Amino acid sequence: MSRPTIAIALAMLAASASAAPAKPAADPYPSTYQRIPAPAVLIRNATVLTGTGERLEGSDVVMDQGRIVAVGQGLQAPEGAQVIDGTGKWVTPGIIDVHSHLGVYPSPGVSAHEDGNEMSSPVTPNVWAEHALWPQDPGFGTALAGGVTSMQILPGSGNLIGGRGVTVKNVSAVTYQAMKFPGAPWGLKMACGENPKRVYGSKGGTPMTRMGNVAGYRTAFIDAQAYMRSWDKYLSGQTSDETPKKKSRWGKQDEESGAKGDEPPSRDLAKETLMGAMKGDIRVHIHCYRADEMAIMLDLAKEFGFKVAAFHHGVEAYKLADRLAAEGVCGALWADWWGFKMEALDGVEENVALVDRPANGCAIVHSDSSEGIQRLNQEAAKMMAHGRAAGMDIRPERAIRWLTANPAKALGIDGQTGTLESGKMADVVIWNSTPFSVYAHAEKVFVDGALLYDRADKSRQPRSDFMLGLGVSP
Amino acid sequence: MKRLVLSLLLVAGSATAQDVLIRNATVHTAGSRGTIKNADVLVQRGIIRSVGPKLLTPPGVKVFDANGKSLTPGLFAGFSDIGLEEVSAEKSTVDSSIELAGTGVPQTRPEFDVTIAYNPASMVIPVARMGGLTFTALTANSGGSLIAGQGGVVRLDGDPSAAMTGTRLLFVNLGAGADGMTGGSRAGQYMLLDQAVREARGQAPYASPYVLLTPAGRETLARYLAGGRVVFSVDRAADIRQLLSFCRKHGLPVLITGGAEAWKVATELKAANATVFLDALQNLPSGFDQLGSRLDNAALLVRSGVKVALVSPDSTHNARKIRQAAGNAVANGLSWEDGLASITRVPAQALGVGDKVGRIEVGMEADLALWDGDPLEVSTLAEAVWMHGTSMPLRSRQTQLRDRYLQDPGTLPRAYSR
């Protein structure tokens, strides 16, 4: 396994649990996202699904300066606000997809665009999806038309540990940094089961079995533990002598004491990422289909002291729904994919409803698809119907959480978006009807209060550079 | 008068499991009568005998009250490997392609016929049927071949007799997807196709070192050239134009699957009396052949008079997604009736089974689905499915798994539940 050590002036290690919450994690590739200036907006007299579990009839939503100002009945329009008649419309938080490969497996799917799986080694926590994210993927625009305002772009599942994922706001930009969700933690992509062992086993390498998979995760985390110890020791100052000295992680002189630092440990990109996961700064997202393998990964997480944010795909999550809920682990699931491989054989159409059912259940409808991301609302509608048929009556105000609040929670951005509550980012969708219908259209999509998609206004529909001059766009 | 005749006929034979009177349905015929409210459908011996209001109940025929709900013809499951594969990634369970020449080596075996491998006991079939799907076109998709082999239409009733008579289909891949099989250029595809046609017509000696076809392959291709159905997989507008010219030259009917840019050549397609089987959810340029993909492809084609059928965006295991695709086509400009027709009548007619399935009309197979809401709506589920008039159990491996995990476990592990 190659472990390139590229000298970078700033380490990204400052995001320890003790860091001041207001200060974003030090990031050598920082977000340059700026909300697009927009007038205040009052949406009047709509059916509002707040994402907190409430459904408000005949209600208004006010947004200003990029934030939700108020949600309720009979609200006053701020000075200069654009007023939108919401009669007959439904308003929801912007949809969040916790599992996307837009930009790293973009359209067109040509060989030069296959940037999602660094399958040169089974353990590559050193790679970051964001460094392959092509902002001109036309799929971002079509996802926006489906109401998607934020998403996590993940590396693929060819590796045991595939690298870092990045959360972006769904805005058109020339650089990914200008899409990067300010302050959102990174994700760490891991994968169970068939994919890693097929990719490497078929080359006669390791892993070629599920035994090899688990040994691979453990070896990587054991190495990272040693790395973490050396940093912890260095940072606590207990290096050559017993006198504790304060040091920063990047080995500069401590500003307060003025003490000269000892040589810091050599940086290792792969171990930095795993250390970030163990310290809770990086959210762990695990591609895992089978219930028995999810249980193994929960034990792995305990062995190395990290928390699993969500199991992705989780075709068998329904078999372990109570445990997932008890441990606060989300299930990021498809509505109905099954049968394409052995570990997907036991798919049921009630998976989402069953994972949602226990107290504290955290069900997420995810896409993993440039088509699916455009209609996550329809995927949820299918799951509501199957839940209903199985005796689980799931109301729209609850189901909307699968697409908004729950993915926000898994991504660690629930303090910023995912619900319509005052102070949150004004990521808002106006639908022509209940969103849980095949005939539903997102009519207007706001990101941080700016109208970035309007179904009725071509001047408010983004077109990627790629689509220009092809004589095909309507 | 008609009723009287029917009643007399019935006296002769006793009611069977294939007899049912479905009362008081909203009957979406997918045929010339459109939608008929408060209508009854009489089925005897598996065949639709009468459709209309207030039909008499022949003696012994069981009555099913539809309570005004929507009744449609059983739906088309698209081009699929239903019954040809159990688990897509497990080669030992997949029979829809051959690699006799070696992995990735081009081969031209039109005589390869996947319908022989059809397994009516496949676990995929009950799952499809629960989604209201009752017929599919088995598809040969030999990855290493321009001419991928033959398939045919099957009804998803578990009957072992496989393909319906007279529905053999030959599958041909064109465009970028077939480049690797034809020397890297799509021009090579027509070169090789023309050569295969010449061989089939006996214009090339068997002894030539360059022959593409076996003697059996020549016979097979000759049969299709004499009046068979060839399904061409093609997306790019320029390629569709070439195909139209190829079909004109050889007198072939135009059946296209893919057709991402078909809307651009709608006039030519209409003139050729073509049927386009398209993915109504395709709106992204998945490759350079699909740059013109758009959600209103179906609507634009139908407006131009082109016959449009749908394929499932997610074939075989999730073939049921075809209904969602139809709903989306309607949400993007297709009329509701045309949406239903695109997954019932139109594919049935294009594939040569339009006189048996795809419409609720007298004389047709009683392959029917009853829905708990708008049949094209994603939140709607099938409440009942009949095939050949027999009520099919809405039970699959998936529902059994669901039922096992829906309940709290008892003292014994769940493996003891039935």
Interface residues (C-beta under 8 A of the other chain):
Chain A: S107 P108 G109 V110 P138 G139 T142 E194 Y318 K319 A321 D336 W337 W338 G339 F340 K341 M342 L345 D346 G347 V348 E349 E350 L354 S370 E371 Q374 R375 Q378 A381 K382 M384 A385 H386 A389 A390 G391 F436 S437 V438 Y439 A440 H441 F466 M467 L470 V472 P474
Chain B: E86 V87 S88 A89 E90 V124 E261 K264 L281 Q282 N283 L284 P285 S286 G287 F288 Q290 L291 G292 R294 D296 P313 D314 T316 H317 N318 R320 K321 Q324 G327 N328 V330 A331 L376 E377 V378 S379 T380 L381 Q398 T399 L401 R402 Y405 L406
